[in-house]
């Protein structure tokens, strides 16, 4: 499974909906992710340019893209950014593979 960081910023319509009816959307987000074979690992609210940070585990980029298209279609977001992320173990594997690339050429 691949991991993704989503950063969401709401527009004025989105905030108006939250103010009119404060509620948690975490359960709905989790259910939608699970319907695609993934899962929501964590959700954080923030103050600043981005309003919500979510970390997902999804089967692949196509599934994550389908989820994002669905989410953006609701119209409450000003911005929606997806960043593929790696675990510490995956990053170490990448560093080792990068180190092996120049091993035969004398490059450092």
N, CA, C and O atoms as CSV, one atom per row, in Angstrom:
chain,resi,resn,atom,element,x,y,z
A,1,UNK,N,N,0.852,-1.184,0.000
A,1,UNK,CA,C,0.000,0.000,0.000
A,1,UNK,C,C,0.894,1.243,0.000
A,1,UNK,O,O,1.966,1.267,0.605
A,2,UNK,N,N,0.421,2.249,-0.687
A,2,UNK,CA,C,1.134,3.522,-0.743
A,2,UNK,C,C,0.527,4.491,0.267
A,2,UNK,O,O,-0.644,4.382,0.629
A,3,UNK,N,N,1.341,5.435,0.711
A,3,UNK,CA,C,0.887,6.437,1.675
A,3,UNK,C,C,0.835,7.813,1.009
A,3,UNK,O,O,1.651,8.143,0.149
A,4,UNK,N,N,-0.153,8.601,1.438
A,4,UNK,CA,C,-0.369,9.931,0.859
A,4,UNK,C,C,-0.712,10.921,1.957
A,4,UNK,O,O,-1.439,10.605,2.899
A,5,UNK,N,N,-0.172,12.132,1.817
A,5,UNK,CA,C,-0.540,13.250,2.670
A,5,UNK,C,C,-1.464,14.149,1.852
A,5,UNK,O,O,-1.108,14.577,0.754
A,6,UNK,N,N,-2.636,14.430,2.384
A,6,UNK,CA,C,-3.556,15.369,1.738
A,6,UNK,C,C,-3.627,16.628,2.579
A,6,UNK,O,O,-3.791,16.574,3.798
A,7,UNK,N,N,-3.502,17.760,1.909
A,7,UNK,CA,C,-3.663,19.057,2.564
A,7,UNK,C,C,-4.873,19.726,1.950
A,7,UNK,O,O,-4.974,19.864,0.731
A,8,UNK,N,N,-5.798,20.142,2.815
A,8,UNK,CA,C,-7.059,20.710,2.353
A,8,UNK,C,C,-7.221,22.115,2.917
A,8,UNK,O,O,-6.932,22.370,4.086
A,9,UNK,N,N,-7.683,23.011,2.073
A,9,UNK,CA,C,-8.046,24.364,2.479
A,9,UNK,C,C,-9.476,24.602,2.007
A,9,UNK,O,O,-9.799,24.374,0.841
A,10,UNK,N,N,-10.328,25.060,2.918
A,10,UNK,CA,C,-11.734,25.265,2.590
A,10,UNK,C,C,-12.002,26.660,2.039
A,10,UNK,O,O,-11.326,27.619,2.412
A,11,UNK,N,N,-12.989,26.774,1.151
A,11,UNK,CA,C,-13.436,28.074,0.668
A,11,UNK,C,C,-14.510,28.604,1.623
A,11,UNK,O,O,-14.854,27.940,2.600
A,12,UNK,N,N,-15.035,29.787,1.342
A,12,UNK,CA,C,-16.024,30.396,2.246
A,12,UNK,C,C,-17.297,29.557,2.344
A,12,UNK,O,O,-17.927,29.516,3.400
A,13,UNK,N,N,-17.678,28.893,1.264
A,13,UNK,CA,C,-18.869,28.022,1.303
A,13,UNK,C,C,-18.634,26.826,2.224
A,13,UNK,O,O,-19.527,26.421,2.969
A,14,UNK,N,N,-17.457,26.281,2.168
A,14,UNK,CA,C,-17.108,25.159,3.027
A,14,UNK,C,C,-17.155,25.547,4.496
A,14,UNK,O,O,-17.710,24.824,5.324
A,15,UNK,N,N,-16.557,26.715,4.816
A,15,UNK,CA,C,-16.573,27.185,6.207
A,15,UNK,C,C,-17.991,27.500,6.660
A,15,UNK,O,O,-18.352,27.212,7.801
A,16,UNK,N,N,-18.792,28.082,5.790
A,16,UNK,CA,C,-20.184,28.389,6.153
A,16,UNK,C,C,-20.941,27.109,6.513
A,16,UNK,O,O,-21.747,27.106,7.443
A,17,UNK,N,N,-20.687,26.037,5.787
A,17,UNK,CA,C,-21.342,24.759,6.077
A,17,UNK,C,C,-20.881,24.209,7.430
A,17,UNK,O,O,-21.697,23.696,8.195
A,18,UNK,N,N,-19.572,24.313,7.734
A,18,UNK,CA,C,-19.066,23.840,9.028
A,18,UNK,C,C,-19.662,24.649,10.182
A,18,UNK,O,O,-20.023,24.096,11.220
A,19,UNK,N,N,-19.758,25.960,9.985
A,19,UNK,CA,C,-20.297,26.832,11.038
A,19,UNK,C,C,-21.779,26.550,11.259
A,19,UNK,O,O,-22.235,26.487,12.401
A,20,UNK,N,N,-22.534,26.380,10.171
A,20,UNK,CA,C,-23.979,26.126,10.278
A,20,UNK,C,C,-24.266,24.784,10.942
A,20,UNK,O,O,-25.254,24.641,11.662
A,21,UNK,N,N,-23.395,23.795,10.696
A,21,UNK,CA,C,-23.622,22.461,11.257
A,21,UNK,C,C,-22.276,21.813,11.589
A,21,UNK,O,O,-21.774,20.984,10.831
A,22,UNK,N,N,-21.692,22.206,12.743
A,22,UNK,CA,C,-20.415,21.600,13.133
A,22,UNK,C,C,-20.569,20.083,13.312
A,22,UNK,O,O,-21.490,19.611,13.978
A,23,UNK,N,N,-19.652,19.343,12.705
A,23,UNK,CA,C,-19.680,17.890,12.823
A,23,UNK,C,C,-18.324,17.334,12.414
A,23,UNK,O,O,-17.511,18.029,11.804
A,24,UNK,N,N,-18.098,16.095,12.751
A,24,UNK,CA,C,-16.880,15.417,12.333
A,24,UNK,C,C,-17.159,14.672,11.026
A,24,UNK,O,O,-18.174,13.987,10.899
A,25,UNK,N,N,-16.271,14.808,10.077
A,25,UNK,CA,C,-16.405,14.087,8.816
A,25,UNK,C,C,-15.449,12.900,8.749
A,25,UNK,O,O,-15.359,12.225,7.723
A,26,UNK,N,N,-14.737,12.650,9.846
A,26,UNK,CA,C,-13.723,11.596,9.856
A,26,UNK,C,C,-14.320,10.224,9.525
A,26,UNK,O,O,-13.726,9.468,8.756
A,27,UNK,N,N,-15.478,9.893,10.089
A,27,UNK,CA,C,-16.106,8.602,9.818
A,27,UNK,C,C,-16.472,8.432,8.354
A,27,UNK,O,O,-16.279,7.357,7.784
A,28,UNK,N,N,-17.002,9.487,7.739
A,28,UNK,CA,C,-17.373,9.435,6.317
A,28,UNK,C,C,-16.130,9.274,5.448
A,28,UNK,O,O,-16.122,8.486,4.502
A,29,UNK,N,N,-15.078,10.026,5.776
A,29,UNK,CA,C,-13.831,9.931,5.011
A,29,UNK,C,C,-13.263,8.518,5.127
A,29,UNK,O,O,-12.828,7.929,4.137
A,30,UNK,N,N,-13.271,7.983,6.351
A,30,UNK,CA,C,-12.765,6.622,6.569
A,30,UNK,C,C,-13.568,5.611,5.755
A,30,UNK,O,O,-12.994,4.727,5.119
A,31,UNK,N,N,-14.901,5.739,5.773
A,31,UNK,CA,C,-15.759,4.807,5.032
A,31,UNK,C,C,-15.492,4.874,3.530
A,31,UNK,O,O,-15.434,3.839,2.866
A,32,UNK,N,N,-15.329,6.077,2.990
A,32,UNK,CA,C,-15.049,6.232,1.553
A,32,UNK,C,C,-13.689,5.627,1.199
A,32,UNK,O,O,-13.548,4.961,0.173
A,33,UNK,N,N,-12.694,5.862,2.050
A,33,UNK,CA,C,-11.365,5.293,1.805
A,33,UNK,C,C,-11.431,3.766,1.821
A,33,UNK,O,O,-10.838,3.106,0.968
A,34,UNK,N,N,-12.148,3.212,2.789
A,34,UNK,CA,C,-12.278,1.759,2.891
A,34,UNK,C,C,-13.024,1.171,1.699
A,34,UNK,O,O,-12.730,0.055,1.270
A,35,UNK,N,N,-13.987,1.915,1.162
A,35,UNK,CA,C,-14.725,1.416,-0.005
A,35,UNK,C,C,-13.818,1.283,-1.230
A,35,UNK,O,O,-14.140,0.566,-2.178
A,36,UNK,N,N,-12.689,1.977,-1.200
A,36,UNK,CA,C,-11.710,1.909,-2.288
A,36,UNK,C,C,-10.537,0.988,-1.956
A,36,UNK,O,O,-9.575,0.902,-2.719
A,37,UNK,N,N,-10.620,0.303,-0.822
A,37,UNK,CA,C,-9.547,-0.608,-0.436
A,37,UNK,C,C,-8.429,0.045,0.348
A,37,UNK,O,O,-7.369,-0.555,0.527
A,38,UNK,N,N,-8.648,1.270,0.823
A,38,UNK,CA,C,-7.628,1.975,1.579
A,38,UNK,C,C,-8.087,2.265,2.988
A,38,UNK,O,O,-9.063,1.691,3.472
A,39,UNK,N,N,-7.365,3.169,3.645
A,39,UNK,CA,C,-7.803,3.599,4.968
A,39,UNK,C,C,-7.208,4.939,5.336
A,39,UNK,O,O,-6.119,5.307,4.894
A,40,UNK,N,N,-7.949,5.655,6.152
A,40,UNK,CA,C,-7.490,6.922,6.709
A,40,UNK,C,C,-6.672,6.601,7.945
A,40,UNK,O,O,-7.183,5.982,8.878
A,41,UNK,N,N,-5.402,7.014,7.971
A,41,UNK,CA,C,-4.537,6.733,9.113
A,41,UNK,C,C,-4.623,7.819,10.174
A,41,UNK,O,O,-4.602,7.521,11.368
A,42,UNK,N,N,-4.721,9.084,9.750
A,42,UNK,CA,C,-4.854,10.172,10.722
A,42,UNK,C,C,-5.425,11.416,10.060
A,42,UNK,O,O,-5.337,11.600,8.846
A,43,UNK,N,N,-6.010,12.259,10.894
A,43,UNK,CA,C,-6.626,13.507,10.430
A,43,UNK,C,C,-6.345,14.588,11.475
A,43,UNK,O,O,-6.571,14.389,12.668
A,44,UNK,N,N,-5.855,15.722,11.009
A,44,UNK,CA,C,-5.502,16.831,11.890
A,44,UNK,C,C,-6.062,18.132,11.337
A,44,UNK,O,O,-5.949,18.399,10.141
A,45,UNK,N,N,-6.667,18.943,12.202
A,45,UNK,CA,C,-7.114,20.286,11.839
A,45,UNK,C,C,-6.007,21.265,12.191
A,45,UNK,O,O,-5.263,21.055,13.149
A,46,UNK,N,N,-5.900,22.345,11.406
A,46,UNK,CA,C,-4.833,23.316,11.623
A,46,UNK,C,C,-5.316,24.721,11.307
A,46,UNK,O,O,-6.341,24.906,10.650
A,47,UNK,N,N,-4.580,25.691,11.773
A,47,UNK,CA,C,-4.829,27.090,11.441
A,47,UNK,C,C,-3.719,27.537,10.522
A,47,UNK,O,O,-2.554,27.221,10.760
A,48,UNK,N,N,-4.055,28.264,9.480
A,48,UNK,CA,C,-3.055,28.712,8.528
A,48,UNK,C,C,-3.540,28.509,7.114
A,48,UNK,O,O,-4.744,28.490,6.856
A,49,UNK,N,N,-2.614,28.359,6.210
A,49,UNK,CA,C,-2.938,28.208,4.790
A,49,UNK,C,C,-3.738,26.937,4.520
A,49,UNK,O,O,-4.671,26.945,3.718
A,50,UNK,N,N,-3.373,25.852,5.188
A,50,UNK,CA,C,-4.105,24.594,5.067
A,50,UNK,C,C,-4.925,24.387,6.337
A,50,UNK,O,O,-4.486,24.733,7.434
A,51,UNK,N,N,-6.115,23.823,6.175
A,51,UNK,CA,C,-7.031,23.663,7.311
A,51,UNK,C,C,-7.101,22.241,7.848
A,51,UNK,O,O,-7.365,22.034,9.032
A,52,UNK,N,N,-6.868,21.266,6.987
A,52,UNK,CA,C,-6.914,19.865,7.404
A,52,UNK,C,C,-5.751,19.120,6.748
A,52,UNK,O,O,-5.441,19.322,5.574
A,53,UNK,N,N,-5.122,18.259,7.538
A,53,UNK,CA,C,-4.079,17.363,7.049
A,53,UNK,C,C,-4.566,15.941,7.282
A,53,UNK,O,O,-4.990,15.599,8.386
A,54,UNK,N,N,-4.506,15.112,6.243
A,54,UNK,CA,C,-4.943,13.722,6.347
A,54,UNK,C,C,-3.846,12.821,5.801
A,54,UNK,O,O,-3.194,13.150,4.810
A,55,UNK,N,N,-3.650,11.685,6.453
A,55,UNK,CA,C,-2.704,10.697,5.951
A,55,UNK,C,C,-3.491,9.432,5.630
A,55,UNK,O,O,-4.193,8.876,6.474
A,56,UNK,N,N,-3.348,9.000,4.380
A,56,UNK,CA,C,-4.058,7.831,3.884
A,56,UNK,C,C,-3.087,6.726,3.502
A,56,UNK,O,O,-1.923,6.974,3.185
A,57,UNK,N,N,-3.588,5.516,3.539
A,57,UNK,CA,C,-2.925,4.357,2.964
A,57,UNK,C,C,-3.881,3.880,1.870
A,57,UNK,O,O,-5.015,3.495,2.155
A,58,UNK,N,N,-3.422,3.906,0.630
A,58,UNK,CA,C,-4.265,3.526,-0.499
A,58,UNK,C,C,-3.512,2.539,-1.390
A,58,UNK,O,O,-2.281,2.534,-1.416
A,59,UNK,N,N,-4.252,1.708,-2.117
A,59,UNK,CA,C,-3.600,0.697,-2.969
A,59,UNK,C,C,-2.668,1.261,-4.042
A,59,UNK,O,O,-1.609,0.688,-4.298
A,60,UNK,N,N,-3.048,2.379,-4.675
A,60,UNK,CA,C,-2.209,2.920,-5.749
A,60,UNK,C,C,-2.641,4.338,-6.097
A,60,UNK,O,O,-3.592,4.874,-5.527
A,61,UNK,N,N,-1.920,4.937,-7.050
A,61,UNK,CA,C,-2.184,6.320,-7.458
A,61,UNK,C,C,-3.556,6.492,-8.099
A,61,UNK,O,O,-4.197,7.527,-7.914
A,62,UNK,N,N,-4.011,5.500,-8.845
A,62,UNK,CA,C,-5.321,5.596,-9.503
A,62,UNK,C,C,-6.432,5.672,-8.457
A,62,UNK,O,O,-7.358,6.473,-8.584
A,63,UNK,N,N,-6.337,4.843,-7.434
A,63,UNK,CA,C,-7.344,4.848,-6.367
A,63,UNK,C,C,-7.303,6.177,-5.618
A,63,UNK,O,O,-8.350,6.751,-5.317
A,64,UNK,N,N,-6.090,6.674,-5.310
A,64,UNK,CA,C,-5.986,7.956,-4.603
A,64,UNK,C,C,-6.548,9.074,-5.466
A,64,UNK,O,O,-7.197,9.988,-4.958
A,65,UNK,N,N,-6.303,9.004,-6.763
A,65,UNK,CA,C,-6.837,10.006,-7.675
A,65,UNK,C,C,-8.362,9.963,-7.697
A,65,UNK,O,O,-9.011,11.009,-7.698
A,66,UNK,N,N,-8.936,8.766,-7.716
A,66,UNK,CA,C,-10.402,8.636,-7.691
A,66,UNK,C,C,-10.971,9.254,-6.419
A,66,UNK,O,O,-11.986,9.950,-6.462
A,67,UNK,N,N,-10.318,9.000,-5.289
A,67,UNK,CA,C,-10.774,9.578,-4.028
A,67,UNK,C,C,-10.719,11.104,-4.077
A,67,UNK,O,O,-11.649,11.778,-3.633
A,68,UNK,N,N,-9.631,11.645,-4.616
A,68,UNK,CA,C,-9.482,13.101,-4.664
A,68,UNK,C,C,-10.486,13.751,-5.611
A,68,UNK,O,O,-11.005,14.828,-5.317
A,69,UNK,N,N,-10.765,13.112,-6.737
A,69,UNK,CA,C,-11.776,13.645,-7.667
A,69,UNK,C,C,-13.133,13.705,-6.983
A,69,UNK,O,O,-13.854,14.695,-7.104
A,70,UNK,N,N,-13.477,12.644,-6.264
A,70,UNK,CA,C,-14.730,12.607,-5.504
A,70,UNK,C,C,-14.775,13.739,-4.472
A,70,UNK,O,O,-15.771,14.456,-4.376
A,71,UNK,N,N,-13.699,13.896,-3.706
A,71,UNK,CA,C,-13.662,14.910,-2.649
A,71,UNK,C,C,-13.778,16.327,-3.214
A,71,UNK,O,O,-14.540,17.145,-2.699
A,72,UNK,N,N,-13.033,16.605,-4.257
A,72,UNK,CA,C,-13.054,17.945,-4.847
A,72,UNK,C,C,-14.410,18.253,-5.487
A,72,UNK,O,O,-14.820,19.412,-5.538
A,73,UNK,N,N,-15.102,17.232,-5.971
A,73,UNK,CA,C,-16.396,17.443,-6.626
A,73,UNK,C,C,-17.451,18.003,-5.672
A,73,UNK,O,O,-18.484,18.501,-6.120
A,74,UNK,N,N,-17.207,17.928,-4.382
A,74,UNK,CA,C,-18.175,18.436,-3.404
A,74,UNK,C,C,-18.200,19.959,-3.332
A,74,UNK,O,O,-19.160,20.539,-2.825
A,75,UNK,N,N,-17.159,20.608,-3.832
A,75,UNK,CA,C,-17.173,22.055,-3.971
A,75,UNK,C,C,-16.861,22.889,-2.738
A,75,UNK,O,O,-16.968,24.114,-2.804
A,76,UNK,N,N,-16.484,22.287,-1.625
A,76,UNK,CA,C,-16.242,23.048,-0.396
A,76,UNK,C,C,-14.783,23.445,-0.212
A,76,UNK,O,O,-14.440,24.116,0.762
A,77,UNK,N,N,-13.921,23.033,-1.143
A,77,UNK,CA,C,-12.493,23.253,-0.964
A,77,UNK,C,C,-11.940,24.339,-1.863
A,77,UNK,O,O,-12.316,24.478,-3.026
A,78,UNK,N,N,-11.037,25.097,-1.279
A,78,UNK,CA,C,-10.308,26.109,-2.023
A,78,UNK,C,C,-9.078,25.471,-2.665
A,78,UNK,O,O,-8.744,25.760,-3.814
A,79,UNK,N,N,-8.413,24.605,-1.912
A,79,UNK,CA,C,-7.271,23.881,-2.465
A,79,UNK,C,C,-7.217,22.485,-1.874
A,79,UNK,O,O,-7.706,22.233,-0.772
A,80,UNK,N,N,-6.614,21.592,-2.630
A,80,UNK,CA,C,-6.536,20.181,-2.270
A,80,UNK,C,C,-5.230,19.678,-2.862
A,80,UNK,O,O,-5.090,19.618,-4.083
A,81,UNK,N,N,-4.280,19.319,-2.025
A,81,UNK,CA,C,-2.967,18.910,-2.499
A,81,UNK,C,C,-2.655,17.501,-2.017
A,81,UNK,O,O,-2.809,17.193,-0.835
A,82,UNK,N,N,-2.217,16.647,-2.937
A,82,UNK,CA,C,-1.822,15.281,-2.602
A,82,UNK,C,C,-0.305,15.178,-2.713
A,82,UNK,O,O,0.283,15.575,-3.719
A,83,UNK,N,N,0.320,14.642,-1.669
A,83,UNK,CA,C,1.754,14.389,-1.689
A,83,UNK,C,C,1.992,12.922,-1.358
A,83,UNK,O,O,1.667,12.482,-0.255
A,84,UNK,N,N,2.557,12.152,-2.298
A,84,UNK,CA,C,2.919,10.778,-1.946
A,84,UNK,C,C,4.017,10.837,-0.881
A,84,UNK,O,O,4.961,11.617,-1.007
A,85,UNK,N,N,3.896,10.027,0.154
A,85,UNK,CA,C,4.894,10.014,1.220
A,85,UNK,C,C,5.407,8.594,1.427
A,85,UNK,O,O,4.766,7.624,1.025
A,86,UNK,N,N,6.585,8.485,2.068
A,86,UNK,CA,C,7.212,7.191,2.310
A,86,UNK,C,C,7.432,6.992,3.797
A,86,UNK,O,O,7.570,7.950,4.558
A,87,UNK,N,N,7.462,5.735,4.194
A,87,UNK,CA,C,7.845,5.411,5.558
A,87,UNK,C,C,9.351,5.614,5.695
A,87,UNK,O,O,10.055,5.779,4.699
A,88,UNK,N,N,9.836,5.601,6.921
A,88,UNK,CA,C,11.270,5.716,7.161
A,88,UNK,C,C,12.029,4.574,6.478
A,88,UNK,O,O,13.098,4.785,5.906
A,89,UNK,N,N,11.471,3.380,6.542
A,89,UNK,CA,C,12.107,2.220,5.927
A,89,UNK,C,C,12.205,2.382,4.405
A,89,UNK,O,O,13.229,2.055,3.804
A,90,UNK,N,N,11.137,2.885,3.794
A,90,UNK,CA,C,11.155,3.102,2.339
A,90,UNK,C,C,12.183,4.157,1.954
A,90,UNK,O,O,12.880,4.010,0.949
A,91,UNK,N,N,12.280,5.207,2.738
A,91,UNK,CA,C,13.268,6.260,2.453
A,91,UNK,C,C,14.688,5.707,2.556
A,91,UNK,O,O,15.541,6.041,1.734
A,92,UNK,N,N,14.949,4.864,3.560
A,92,UNK,CA,C,16.275,4.253,3.689
A,92,UNK,C,C,16.596,3.359,2.498
A,92,UNK,O,O,17.730,3.346,2.020
A,93,UNK,N,N,15.607,2.615,2.020
A,93,UNK,CA,C,15.805,1.785,0.826
A,93,UNK,C,C,16.162,2.651,-0.374
A,93,UNK,O,O,17.048,2.303,-1.154
A,94,UNK,N,N,15.473,3.779,-0.521
A,94,UNK,CA,C,15.751,4.689,-1.638
A,94,UNK,C,C,17.166,5.253,-1.548
A,94,UNK,O,O,17.860,5.358,-2.560
A,95,UNK,N,N,17.597,5.616,-0.336
A,95,UNK,CA,C,18.953,6.146,-0.153
A,95,UNK,C,C,20.000,5.096,-0.523
A,95,UNK,O,O,20.996,5.407,-1.175
A,96,UNK,N,N,19.769,3.855,-0.103
A,96,UNK,CA,C,20.712,2.773,-0.427
A,96,UNK,C,C,20.773,2.539,-1.928
A,96,UNK,O,O,21.855,2.353,-2.484
A,97,UNK,N,N,19.619,2.547,-2.591
A,97,UNK,CA,C,19.595,2.359,-4.049
A,97,UNK,C,C,20.278,3.527,-4.756
A,97,UNK,O,O,20.977,3.331,-5.751
A,98,UNK,N,N,20.079,4.735,-4.245
A,98,UNK,CA,C,20.736,5.905,-4.832
A,98,UNK,C,C,22.249,5.789,-4.684
A,98,UNK,O,O,22.997,6.129,-5.600
A,99,UNK,N,N,22.692,5.308,-3.529
A,99,UNK,CA,C,24.133,5.124,-3.305
A,99,UNK,C,C,24.749,4.098,-4.233
A,99,UNK,O,O,25.916,4.211,-4.609
A,100,UNK,N,N,23.959,3.089,-4.606
A,100,UNK,CA,C,24.460,2.033,-5.492
A,100,UNK,C,C,24.550,2.499,-6.944
A,100,UNK,O,O,25.262,1.885,-7.739
A,101,UNK,N,N,23.852,3.556,-7.301
A,101,UNK,CA,C,23.830,4.015,-8.704
A,101,UNK,C,C,25.215,4.438,-9.191
A,101,UNK,O,O,25.600,4.097,-10.310
A,102,UNK,N,N,25.951,5.156,-8.393
A,102,UNK,CA,C,27.262,5.634,-8.830
A,102,UNK,C,C,28.415,4.770,-8.389
A,102,UNK,O,O,29.567,5.157,-8.580
A,103,UNK,N,N,28.149,3.590,-7.792
A,103,UNK,CA,C,29.215,2.760,-7.226
A,103,UNK,C,C,30.246,2.334,-8.259
A,103,UNK,O,O,31.435,2.293,-7.942
A,104,UNK,N,N,29.844,2.022,-9.461
A,104,UNK,CA,C,30.774,1.541,-10.470
A,104,UNK,C,C,31.455,2.651,-11.239
A,104,UNK,O,O,32.439,2.397,-11.933
A,105,UNK,N,N,30.964,3.870,-11.139
A,105,UNK,CA,C,31.519,4.958,-11.968
A,105,UNK,C,C,32.506,5.840,-11.213
A,105,UNK,O,O,33.101,6.742,-11.802
A,106,UNK,N,N,32.688,5.594,-9.927
A,106,UNK,CA,C,33.578,6.438,-9.148
A,106,UNK,C,C,32.956,7.753,-8.723
A,106,UNK,O,O,33.620,8.565,-8.079
A,107,UNK,N,N,31.680,7.984,-9.073
A,107,UNK,CA,C,30.996,9.232,-8.696
A,107,UNK,C,C,30.619,9.186,-7.225
A,107,UNK,O,O,30.287,8.127,-6.692
A,108,UNK,N,N,30.670,10.307,-6.592
A,108,UNK,CA,C,30.244,10.434,-5.197
A,108,UNK,C,C,29.454,11.683,-5.008
A,108,UNK,O,O,29.006,11.967,-3.897
